[in-house]
Amino acid sequence: TKSKYVLPDVDEKKASSVAKVYKSPEECGKKTKNYLKEYFVGGDTDDVVLSLHELIGAGSDGSIDRGATVVNNGVLMVLEMKADNVDKFISVITRCFAEEKIEAQAIVNGLNDPLEFLSDIAIDAPLATSHMVSIVSKMIEVGAVKFDFLLDSPEYFRTDCGAAQFGCKVLKKLGGDAVESKANLDIIEKLMTDGDKELYPSGAKDMLC
């Protein structure tokens, strides 16, 4: 006879798949700022990557929204900081992406608000545009976003915030083939407003000079 103290068989696979409860995107945003603040004053890269991984839970339900909030809050925070912290943030997000701890779509979505508010932020933080160019160009370089994501960026950014000029700065930062690519030049052409076309009648190549 079986002892009454024998534990029932446990389906380990089933037990390990019990849904983890993740924080709301808003809570993820607050946590992200705290994690990055600690990291910027001498924290460990492995620690912050693990912390963000646990916040986002890439691949699980809602991870795109959580990941987008992480990127959104992180970018908005570093746009008003020194370049050193921007570089640290970039290294963390690109590592998370390389290790599949954040999805590409989350990064794309997370860049939208910073682009929309960039011209306002730049009033008080003159380096914000340069920082944003660095962030976007690196995300393109590592394959997290494609250059044409600018065509789907917020309307206010495209109509009132010099999206074509911003795109040119990104291409210059990327350098090499990116500047010569006809596909990229076509994207700049599409981003050009009527005002841009008056200033640069020869189009994107003229703007890139």
N, C-alpha and C positions, 0 to 999 in steps of 0.2 A: 504494500500500500504506500501511496505517496504521502510524504510528510506534509502536514498542513502548513509548514513553514516554507515550503518550496515556492519560490516566486513564479508567477506565470511567464510563459515565453513572451519576449518582447520583440516586436518587429522593429529592428534597429533603424532600417531605412525609413520606415513610416514615422518613427519617433523623431528622427533627425529632420524630417521635412515639415515638422509643425511650424506653421507660419510665424515668422518673427514679426513683432509689432514695431513698425518704424515710426519715427517722429514725423509730424506734419511738415510740409515744405517750409512753413513760417519758422517752426522750431529749428529746422535744419539750417536756415539762414542765420539765426542767432548763434547757433553752435559753431557754424563755419567761421564767423567773425572772431569768436573766442579762441578757436583752435589756431587761426592764422596769427592773431595777436601774440599768442604764446610762442608760436614758431618763429616769428620775426625777431623776437628778442633772444634767440639762441636755442630754439627748440630743435628736436630731432626730426629729420625728414621722414624716416620710417614711421615714427609715431603719428605724424600728421596725416600721412597717406593712409595708415590703418584707421585712424579716426574718421576720415572722410569716407573710406570704404564702408565702415559700419553705419554711417549716416545714410549713404546713398542706397546700398544694397542693390547694385547693378543687376538687372535682369529680373528683379522681383516687381510685383505690382506697384506702380507709382514711382518707380526709380527714375524715370525721365524727369518728372516734376521735381523730385528731390535733388537730382543732379543739377538741373537747371538753376535751382535756387542757390545751390552751393557756388556755382560759377557766377551767377548774377551778383550775389552778395560779396563774393571775393573780389570780383573785378571792380565793382563800385567802391569798395574799400581801398584797393591799391591805386586807383586812378588819382587819389589825392595824396599819395605817398611818394617816397623817393624811388628812383629806378631800381635800386638794390632789392627792395621789397617786391617790386613788379617781377623782377627776374626770379625771385624765390617762389612767388605764386605760380608763375609760368612753369617752373620746374616741377612743382607739386602736381598741377593739373595734367601736364603732359605725361608724367609718370603714372598717374591714376588711369589715364587713357591707354597707355602702353600695356598696363597690367590688367586692362579690362575691368577697372573698378568704377568707370563712368562711361556712359554711352555717348557716341558722337552727337546724337540728336539732343542730348541734354546740354552739351557744350554750345551747339548752335542756338538753342532756345535761350540759354543763359546769357548770351551776348546781346540779345535784343534790347533790353532796357538800358544797358550801358551805352549802346549806340544812340538810342533815342534821346538820352539825357546828356550826351557827350558835350554838346555846345554849351549847355548851361553849367556843367561841371567845370569846363575849361575857363569860365569867367574867373573863378576863384582858384583854380588849379591849372595854371598855364601849361603844365607838362602832360595834362590828361590825354590830349590827342596823340601825342608821341607815345605815351604808355599804351594806349588802345591799339595803335598801329603795331607795336611790338607784340602785344597779346594775340591779335588777330593773325598776324603774319606767322607767328610760331604755331598757332593752331592749324593753319593751312599747311605749313611745312611738315607737321607730323601726321597729316591726313585726317585730323579730327573734323575739320570743316573744309568745304570747297569754296573757292573765291566767289562763285556765283551765288553764295548764300546772301550776299549784299543786295541782290535783286529782290529778295524776300524780307529784307530788313524793314523795321517800322517805317511807315509812310512819312512821318514827320522828318525822320533822318534823311530819307531820300529826296524830299522836296525842299527842305529848309536848312539842312545842316551840312551841305557840301559833300554828299556821299561820293560823288565822282572824284573829287579831290582826295578824299580819304582813301578811296580805292587805289588811286595813283601812288599815294604814300606807301600803301601796303605792298604794291608791286615793286616799288623801288627798294623797299626793305628786303623783299624776297630776292630781288636781283636776277641776273642770268636769264634763263628762258622765260621766266614769268613776265618779264617786261616786254619780250618780243612776241609772246603768244597771241595769235590772232583772236582766239577765244576770249582771252582776258581783255584785250582791247575792245572787243565787241561788248563786253560787260560794262566797261567804262562808258562806252558810247550810250548804252541804254540808261546808265545812271545820270548822264549829263542832263541838266535842266536847260530850259530855253536860255536862261542867263549864261550858263556855262558855254552854250553853243555860240552865243554872241562874242564871248571873250576868247573862245578857242575855235574859230571857224574851221580849222583843219581837223578838228575832232580830238580823239583820245591821244594820238601821238603828239599833237601840239601841246596838250595838257601835261603830258608826261615829261616834256622837255624842261 
